[in-house]
Amino acid sequence: MRTRPFRLFSEPERARLLARVEERCAVWARDWLPAGVPWRVETAPPEAREDWLAWGSEREWWALACADGELAAAICGGCESPLALGAAHTAIEALGATLLGAEAAPSFPATFDAGPGAAHTHVVLTAGTTRLHLASSASWTLRQLQARPAAAALTGRRTALAGRGVDLRVILGVAEVDLVALRGLQIGDVITLDARIDQPLEVQAGDGALCEARLGAQDGCRAVSLMSSF
């Protein structure tokens, strides 16, 4: 009996794969779809069809299934002339190359097995009223999951956080007084703190200590000069 490997994806993995496909389809849609034609990509179960065409190699490929006439109508505003059909075929070739992320090898007829298999990616690209069925090889899918996230995404999050404000507190000292003494305080009374003013002060951010500083002044305001982090 022939066995077949099988892979179950987690929700984060499915989200990463869909994001990769959406990024590449966005490039294709910008070049081929008229302005104003809505499009979207969504995961979908595979369909057994006879019009699959694949781009790539036997190991790493993308297969597409769509009637040229449907795509011609989406690209050329309802026109299905020979020129529009030729444009649709060229657009499908461009989509195969874009999904592979490289110049695609010539297309070849594909008998895509829509049954359970090894880590295929199945999505539907809807452009207007046209639906293109897309399926990747397991090798393409697994390579995307093994690739490290782009540094640009991390840089973006850092940039987004960089502008957020942080409240800092400088602790000059602590004093403990009983309620009787507190009620008897008058203007001019002195409360002795547990720290000397010429000693390093603790700077806090949130609930934790951030660094040490010394008390000073700048531009007529009280200020602190940072010394070292904890």
Buried (B, 14 or more C-beta within 10 A) or exposed (E): EEEEEEEEBEEEBEEBBBEBBBEBBEEBBEEBBEEEBEBEBEBBEBEEEEEBBBBBEEEBBBBBBBBBEBBBBBBBEEEBEEEBBEBBBEBBBBBBBBBBBEEBBEBBEBEBEBEEBEBBBBBBBBBBEBBBBBBBBBBBBBEBBEEEEEEEEEEEEEEEEEEEEEEEEEEEBEEEEEEEEEEEEEEEEEEEEEBEEEEBBBBBEEEEEBBBBBBEEEEEEEEBEEEEEE
